[in-house]
Amino acid sequence: MVNPSLNRDATIRTLSNILGLTVSEITLEQSGAFVERFTLPPTRSGSLDDLTFAVKDLIDIAGHTTGCGNPTWLATHPPATVNAICVDQILAAGARCVGKTITDEIAFSLFGENHHYGTPLNPAAPDRVPGGSSSGSASAVACALVDFALGTDTGGSVRVPASNCGIWGLRPSHGFISLAGVMPLAPTYDTVGFFARDLNVLNRVANSLLPIADPAAGPPTVGAIHLIKELFALADSAVQNALTPVVDQLRHTFHGKVRETSLAELCGDVRAANPATWLTIYRVLQGTEMLSCLGAWMESAAPEFGPAPSVGLQFVRSHDRSRVGEAIALRELFCRRLNGALGPHDLLCLPTAPTIAPLKNSKAYDRNSDYYIRTLPVTAVSGVGRLPQLSLPLGQVGTVPIGLSLAAAHGNDLLLLNVAKQFTAPR
Amino acid sequence: MVNPSLNRDATIRTLSNILGLTVSEITLEQSGAFVERFTLPPTRSGSLDDLTFAVKDLIDIAGHTTGCGNPTWLATHPPATVNAICVDQILAAGARCVGKTITDEIAFSLFGENHHYGTPLNPAAPDRVPGGSSSGSASAVACALVDFALGTDTGGSVRVPASNCGIWGLRPSHGFISLAGVMPLAPTYDTVGFFARDLNVLNRVANSLLPIADPAAGPPTVGAIHLIKELFALADSAVQNALTPVVDQLRHTFHGKVRETSLAELCGDVRAANPATWLTIYRVLQGTEMLSCLGAWMESAAPEFGPAPSVGLQFVRSHDRSRVGEAIALRELFCRRLNGALGPHDLLCLPTAPTIAPLKNSKAYDRNSDYYIRTLPVTAVSGVGRLPQLSLPLGQVGTVPIGLSLAAAHGNDLLLLNVAKQFTAPR
């Protein structure tokens, strides 16, 4: 089932259908999205004047200790003395910060169930998880408690909650939004991303943070839009059915430009057709980087983790670190090939996730669960390619949201956002 | 004065001229390059078999506490539990690690004079500084104590010591060598780089760490080589004179391809012609990122710093953080324009530094000293553009080395290294 009008307010209607509430009636307490509430006024006036935002508790706010979703982290780190760069950028563009939101522990889960701080509400599907690790930021936006929110995305931590909660979520091109003041997890994949209910708001935030427009350049033109066969094939049939009318609409809007393409063709390598290849590249590099970034703290502080990160960490520690070079070699080969194939004009189209949000307490966080084995290859493609990816909240399985994603070559965030605007413009 | 034969062993001859020693006679103690000596055997056999290397003490080695050049840092951090990713890559390629080398405190100087741990020997100019912040790694290579060494380069910390010590130094494209397990200083500029006396060795290390070659692609072809007018103009006349015959040789090797070009032309913006523009972009973003990365530790641990970082930190704290967005906007504009102008075939050519190594104890570390005001705009261009830059040890002012640099578009490290190989091949 898809919302045939591709209306930007689909989420809000879905929400009121389910909860029998208008969005404005969801309280802070019902959302459970925040770990801390405060007000930081804007430092200047600008393109984000009058907007409010929230910040994932993995990103520094001066005077507050960034908790990273874990009480031991909170207790073993000093307060931030300055804001993260991305927060200073947003405040200087006119927006008002209203608090910090729950993250999965050390950003290491796609579920959004924090053992210590709870599970933020997914207002579009209250019996289901919001998705993680940027769970509170997605919830705060979906519950209309803020206009937009900052999250981080290493392996899907913005895209998956955006899909689950039925909101827009951008993972920008790797390396453009500063990570200074953000907990490092896996630096060659880490990005700061953001959520909004409204594409115009998302665009305004993108223009503040990235910034993406060259005043001397014309608007980018759209070439091919490649529907990635292997990633649609990984999706549940209900998800495939839900996304079919959205894709049909995409074909209609960009007639003659939408085609089915294989990852093997784009990468010029048969190994790219196998989801397990992407899973391995992502996991080996993410896991080994994570231990380099956080291993010393975990060893010295001996934090108590909930079951989801504990299971994940066992898995991470099993990697043979002398093999990391092989994962890097394949990652860089696929990254070069993908970016070469996309060039300045082409896009990928893929399901944001292969399934709708799992039910709460499903305990599917084993790293070899069907959920992870199918989701990570889908999210890994943009990670490996350093591509910007936008999740569009345009699909529904029954009343439960599912995102369709577009991705572009590294640095082409503007093309991506322009295509989304063109696609969803009223006709 | 330039070594007219462009001989790769220029450094070694210079050294023996000055010290009256052959390189192999310089002892560990004379070099003062190491903070710690140990042996880590390779984990596999590969393309770096039989080579030895050293690691800047900003990069993790399992079981050792990374000291970052400051005793308080050493005392307030737990030992690393795993190696940094780049170290694991190198060990798996067959090289043997022989120890950790001195860094300037928190990597925040271009001089290489560490108040706590001393000044590593610049064997090519023993009365002058080795350059920093990767001072010990440059010294260890220049003294022939190792075949190559890992450093980091945020604002010149590999390129400047390579120039000062008369060795090869590569700052790779931003974002390709993992920074996991490396102290973050200013993430949108931070890179892991490396030094060697021999270009073949440098190439082997580059192929292990990056990796840069696509087996399906042919060798890259060279288009234009742009001599950057504004940056040559910033150099001392002695440096200009020293580099002239090297540039003449470049014109001879790549006849018809070498031309004088302005940064204003490459960036399509008159502001780019002013070195102060590059200085400001670099400093505002580097300084604000640095406080986001290290401010909380500095506040809570109250480290004792030597005079050079202390003076620098006063300067860093003076930035108005609400202006960081303006620096980012200009940085991204220039980055896009530079990369667009270079494309897949063209290169920049610039002096690595505008001066030879300063004399030791010159106390020129005030951030508004002539040294910093002229050096940072030269090193900032590749930082802002995310460009790979190679310093070639081909110039000499009297007997003191000065590097000539080539830079390429982001991701084109292979082009850069191939051009250097072609340039220095025996004729």
Interface residues (C-beta under 8 A of the other chain):
Chain A: T43 R44 D60 H77 P78 P79 A80 T81 V82 N83 A84 I85 D88 Q89 L91 A92 A93 H174 G175 F176 S178 L179 A180 G181 P184 A186 P187 T188 S208 L210 P211 I212 D214 A216 G268 L285 T288 E289 M290 L291 S292 C293 G295 A296 W297 M298 E299 S300 R321 S322 R323 V324 G325 I328 A329 E332 L333 R336 R337 R386 G411
Chain B: T43 R44 D60 H77 P78 P79 A80 T81 V82 N83 A84 I85 D88 Q89 L91 A92 A93 H174 G175 F176 S178 L179 A180 G181 P184 A186 P187 T188 S208 L210 P211 I212 D214 A216 G268 L285 T288 E289 M290 L291 S292 C293 G295 A296 W297 M298 E299 S300 R321 S322 R323 V324 G325 I328 A329 E332 L333 R336 R337 R386 G411
